[in-house]
């Protein structure tokens, strides 16, 4: 939340709340996961709705750990070797090609 919705993160009462906790506390607007330090402005409320839409399709699985997935090789975990190979053999800009998906 702090990366995709930094304004909401700054206004959240519970900044340490994980995605799992937000799901458990309630994804709906007005649920316990959505408690703010002050009343939100209209554009901030739009951001809340956008965030809720993104979380709507999140499926959390018990005993499955999050891991980094490198877009250079989405079938395998990130490796320094693969990143180095890409940087040294590719003409692409590093900032665009090493985006990770969590």
N, C-alpha and C positions, 0 to 999 in steps of 0.2 A: 504494500500500500504506500510505503514511503517513497517509492520510485514512480509508480504510475499515477498516484494521487497525492502529491506532496502537501497540498493545501489541506486536504481532509486529514492527512496524517498529523499535521501540526495542530489541528483543531480537535482531534480525538481525545477523549478522556483517557482511554486505555490504549496508549501508543504501542504497548508490547503485545497486543492481541494478535495471535497467529491466524492464518486462514482457517485452520481447524476450529479455533475458538470462535471466530466470527460465524462459522457455519453452525456450531453448537448453540451459540447465544441467539441466533436468529438473523437470517439474511434479509428479511423484509425491512423496509424503511420503518423506523420507529421501534425496531427490535432492540434488545439490550446491546447488540454489537454496535449500534449506531447512536452513541451518546457523545454529545459535543460540548465543548467548553462555553459555547455561546450559540445563539440562534444563527442558523446558516443563512447566507445570502442566496438569492435565486440561482446564481450560476454555480454555487457550491452544492445546492440541492440537486442540480443537474448532474454534477459529478458523482453524487451519492447514487443516483439512479443508474449512471453508467457503470459504476463499481458493482452494484447489485446485479446488473445484467451480466457482467463478466463472471461473477461468482455463481450465477444461476446454474451454469453447466459444469461446475467443478464437482468431480466425484472423488471423494476421499476414501482411500482404501486402508484398512487396518493392516499393520505390519508391513507396509510398503514405504520405504524411505525415499525422500526426495534425493535427486542427484542432478548434477550438472550434465547437460547434453550439449556437445559442441556441434554447431551447424555445419562444420567442415565434414564431419562424419557422424550423422545422427544415429547410426546403428550402434555405435560404441561410445563409451565414456570418453571424456576429455583426456587427451594426452599431450604432454609437452612436446614429444617427438612429432606428432602430427601437426601441431601448431607451428613448430619450427620449420618443418618441411614445407608447409604452406607459405610461410613468410619468405623463405629463401628461394622458392621456385615460382611464386606467383607474382604477377604484376599488380594485383589488387591492393587496395588500401587496407591495412590491417584493421582499422577501426570498424569497417563495415563487414569484414569477412569473419571476424572472430566473435560474433554475437553469440551469446549463449542463451539457451532456453531452459528455464528451471521448471 
